[in-house]
Amino acid sequence: MREIILIKNGELALKGLNRHTFEDVMIKNIKMSIKSLGQVKITKAQSTIMVEPQCEDYDMDEAAKRIGKVFGIAAFSRACVAEKNMDDILAKAPDYLKEQLESANTFKVVAKRSDKAFEYKSPDICCMTGEALLNAYPHLTVDVHNPEVTVMVEIRDYGAYIHADQLPGAGGMPVGTGGKAAILISGGIDSPVAAYMMAKRGVELTAIHFASPPYTSERAEQKVKDLLSIVAQYAGPINFIYVPFTEIQEQIARNCPDDLTTLVMRRYMMKLATAIAKNKGCDALITGESIGQVASQTMKALAVTDAATDMPVFRPLIGMDKDEIIAIARKIGTFETSVLPFEDCCTVFTPKHPRTRPKLEAVETAENMIDGVALSEVAIQNVKYERII
């Protein structure tokens, strides 16, 4: 029995004349996500994208799992392909839907007849299919208002398709349609969620990670890579850039007022990230900050941090509380990795009483107490690059 995947667009349906451009990017992303599973044929017709395996042993379970993480998809279904005649539809529907219908008590049939030349109208298709399913599964009853299973029969120009309820897609916009941005990534809970949320808006990601060995370990670096591998299941390949930050942090700790060290550190991160992001063709920076979560994330502190860059800074978590962020982390699968107990450079040299209402002039004065230009040049010269997929 031949099986395909039918994909429905989400927000792309609202696009105008450039809708096809967005759809083409999404198709490219679908191909990339399932490339390793084998050859497929992908076609676009009547507001639906069809993924058709070209080999008999194709892993449809894994394909559906991966397609469910591609941004831009509102919903999708695994569907049986039938000939465009009722005899073949009625012969295949009971067998194909066996797993769903055996475990259900109620169902209904919905027919969509895009091909108006088909000999039966939608109500007739529903009645005939429903009768065949009731004969095959006598325990079932029809419930048109709140069925456990909705059986779909779609009559299209190129064939007939049978499937059960649609599965939810990842939503959002296809990655690659929203520009490029650099995410300042740590090993915590917040920044991987921020990366996911910006990728959901179509943004292609570059990840910049600041590390301070020996205060931070290789295991902490690997933890960040593992987090990015999870995010990449949704966002596609991510350029990972490792920035050595030890000398700058040590200079800040030795020379700056204790209550300003975190802000000076954050400003140097922003300066370095800006230089790297521009070099990589990014148009914005992304952070995982939210208002009031820690001392460096008060409104005044964030303003002081932003003054260190001339790029837009996106903070998709800015109005969320920790429980909301954790809920998304659990949903996308990053939470368990994020809570592994490895230090990152944001948690070393943390002052006991950081200033929450800083003045830019005071922070800039503290910043001038170290030779930041020379140290930044050394840091940029020693960055490491890796592709995370």
N, C-alpha and C positions, 0 to 999 in steps of 0.2 A: 504494500500500500504506500503510494507516494505521499510524502509529507513535506510541507514548506512552512515558512514563517511569514505571517502577514504583519506588517508594521504600519501603525497609524502615526501621522505627524502630530505634534503638539502645537506650540505657539507658531510654528512655521506656516500654519494655515492662515494666519493673520497677515503674513507678508504680502507685499504687492508684486510688482513686476520682477523683483529680485528673489522671489520665493525659490525659484529653481536653483539659484546659487547656494542658498542655505541647504536645500535638499541634497545637492551634489556633495557638499561638505559632509553631511550626515552619512551619506552612502559610503564615502571614503572612510569615515570613522568606523562604520559597521564592518567594512571589509578588513580594516586593520585589526579590529577586536577579535575576529574569528578566523583570521588568515591561517593560523597554525592548525586548524581543524580539518582542512582539506578544501578542495575547489567547490565554489558555489557560483550560481548565476543570480545576479541581483538586477531586478527590473523595477521600473517605476511606472505605474499606470493607475488612473482613476483615484488619485489622492492616497494611494497605498504603495508601499515598497514591499516587494516580494523577494524573499531569500530562498533559493531553491538549491539544495545539495546536488552535486553531480556524481556522487558515489553512494553505493548502497549502505556502507557501514559508517556513514556520517554520524557523529555524536550530537544528536539534536538536543539532548539535555544540557550539555555544556554550551552549545550555541545559544540556546534560549537564556541561559544564565548570564552569558557575556552580553548579549544584545540588550538584556534588561538593565545594563549599566551604561549604555550609550546615551549621552545627553541629546535631547531633541526629540526623543521618542515618547509619545504620550501613552501608547498602549501597543501590545502585540499579542499575536495568537499563533500557536502551532495548529496547522490546518491540514486536513486530508484533501487531496486533489481528486476530483471526480470528473467524469465526462458530463457534458452539458445535456444530460437527459435524466428524467426522474428515476428510471430504472436503476441506473448506476448510483445515483445519490442515495436511494432507499436501500440499496444493497450494501453500501459502504458505511453509512452513518451508524448503525447499531454496533458494528465491530470497532470502529474507530473511537467511539465515545464510551466504550465498555467500562473503562476504569472510573470515569466520572459518574456514570449513571448507576452502576452497581452500588455505589456508596451513598447515593442520594435517594430522597423520597419524593421530591417534587421537581418538575422541570417545565419549561416552555420552549417553544420554537419561534425564532425570529428569522424572517427571510428578507434579504435585500436583493432586488432584481435590477442591477445596473443595466443589464442587457434587456431592453424592453421587447426584443424580438423573441425572447424565450416563451415557449408555448403556454406555460402556466404563470398565473399571477401570484403575487406574494402570499395572499391568504390561502390559496390552493396548495402552495409549497409547504406552508406551515401545517396544514391539516394532514397532508399525505405523509410528511416526515414524522409528525407527532404520532400518527397511527402506527407507523412502522416501529417506532421506538417503544410504544406501549405494548405492542405484540411481542417484542423482544424482551422487555423488562416489565412484566405484569405488576410488580410491586409499586411501580411509579404512579403518581397522579399528576395531573396538569394543574399548575398554579401560575396564572398569568400576571399576578400582582407581586408576589415575593417568592420566586422559585429558587431552589438551591442551585440548580444548573440552568443556564440559558444556552440553548443550542442555536448556533447561527448557521444559516445556509446562505451563502453569497453566490449569486449568479452574475458573473462578470463577462466581459467581452472575450476573454481568453480561456475561460474554464469555470468550473463550479468548485466551491470550497466549503468544507464542513469543519466547524470547530465549536468548542465550548466557550465559556466566559473568557474575555480578554484579560491578559495580565497587565498590571500597571508598568509603564516604562519609567525611565529616570526623569523624564520631563526636561525643562530648561531649553537651552539653545545648543546647537552642535559646537563642540570645541573647535576653535579656529575661526569662528565668525565674529568673535567679540574682541579681537586684538590680542596683544601679548602683554603679560605683566609678570613681575618677579615677586614671589612670596618669600618673606623672611621666615624660614621654617626652623622650629625648635623640635625637641622631642616631647613636648607637652601635648595636652589635649586640644588646645585651641587652634593652633596654626594649621594642622592638617584639615580641620573642619573648615577653616577659612579658605584653604586651597580648593577643597571640594566645592564650596559654594560659589566661588568665582569661576571655576571650570564649568559649573552648571549654567552660568550666563554666557558660555561660549568662549571664555578667555583661555588662551594657550599659556601654560605655566612654565616659568623657570624658577627653580628653588635655590635659595641662597641660605647656607647654613654656616653660622659662626661657631668655631670650636676653639677651646683653650686647653690643649694638652700641656702638662700632665694633669691639670685639674679636671679635664673631661677625658674620657677613655675612648678607645676604638669601639667598644661595645655601644657607647652612646652615639657614635657616628653611624654604626650599623643600624641602631634603632631608628634613626631618622630615615635611612634608606629603606628600611622595612615599611615605615609609615608611608613614604612616597610610593612604594610599590603598590600599596593598597589604594591610595588615591589615584594612581595611574590606571587602575582598572576602570575608572570613570573618566579621567582627564586625558587618557592617552599618554604617550611617552613624555617624560619630564626631564629637562636638563637640570642636573644637580651640580651645584657649585659649592665647594668646601672652602671656607675662608679661615686661615689661621689668625686667631684673635688674641693670643696669650700676651704678647708684648704690650699691646694697647691696653688691655685690662690691667696688667701689672702697673703700668705707668699711671693709669687713672687711680688705682687704689693707693699708690704711694704719694701722689701729688695733689689730688683734688679733695675738697672738703667731703667728709664722709656722707653727708646727707644729699650730696649732688652726684655721687659716683654713678648711680643707676641711670640718671638722665644723660650724663656725659657719655656713658657707654652706649645708650640707645642712639644718641645723636651720631656717634662714630659709625655705628651699624648702618644708620640711614645714609650717611655720606658714602660709605663703601658700597652699599647696595645700589645707590644711585649710579655710581660710576660703572659698576658691573652690569646693571640692568640696561643702561644706555648702550653699552658695548654689545649687548646681546639683542638689541632691537626692541626692547620692551618700552612700553609707553606709561607704565604706572608701577607702583609698589603695592604690595598687599601685606597686611599684618593680621594677627589673630587677637588684637586688643579689643576690649569692651570697657565701656565707661565704669570706672570705680572698682574694677576687679582687684587691682593692686595699686600701690601708691604711684607708680609711673603711668597709670592710666586714668588719672583725673583729667578733666577738660583742660586745665592750665598746663599740666605736664605733657599732654598730647600736642598741644599747640607749640610748646618748646621743642618737642621732638620733630614736628613737621617743619619747623623753621630751618632744619638742617638739610632739607632737600628741596629741589625745584620741580619735583615730579608729583603728580597726584598720588595720594595715599588712600587706598581703599581698605576699609575695615568692615567686612560683612557681618561681623559678630557684635558690632558696637552697641546695639540695644538689647542684647541677649543676656540672660542670667546663666549661671554655670549649669543648672539642671537642663536648660534648653540645649546648650552646647554639648553636654554629655549625651543627651538623647540622640543627637545627630551622629556623634562619634560612634555610638553603639550601632546605629543603623548602618553606617557605611563600613564598619569593621575596624576602625582605628583605635577604639578605646582601650582594648586589652593590651595593645602594644604601647600606647601612650603612657600607661601607668606603670610600666616597668621601671625599677628604681635606679636609673642611670642619670648622673648629673649632666646638665647642659650649661653653657656659659652664662645663661641668664640667671642661674641660681648660685653661681660662685661670686664671692666678693659682695654679697648682698648686705647693704647697710642696715643697722638696727632701726634707725629712725629716718627713713627717706623723706625728703621734702615733697609735700603734696601740692603746694601752691607756689611753684618756683617762678622766678622772674628771668626772662631770657638773658638780660644783661649779666646777671650773676652766674648763670650757667656758662655763658660764653667766656666770662673771665676765668672760671674754673677750667674750661676747655683749653685755654691758652697756656695753662701750666704744664702741658705735655707737648712733645714734638710730634703732633698728630700727623702732619703732612708726610714726614719721613716714614713714620711707622705705617701709615696707610699705603704708601707706595710699596713698602716691603710686603705687606699683607696681600696686595693685589698681585704682585709678582709671584707669589707662592700659592695662589689658589689652585685647586684641583677640580677637574671637570669629569663628569660621568653622566651617562644616559640611563635613566631609570624607566623600565617598561613593566 
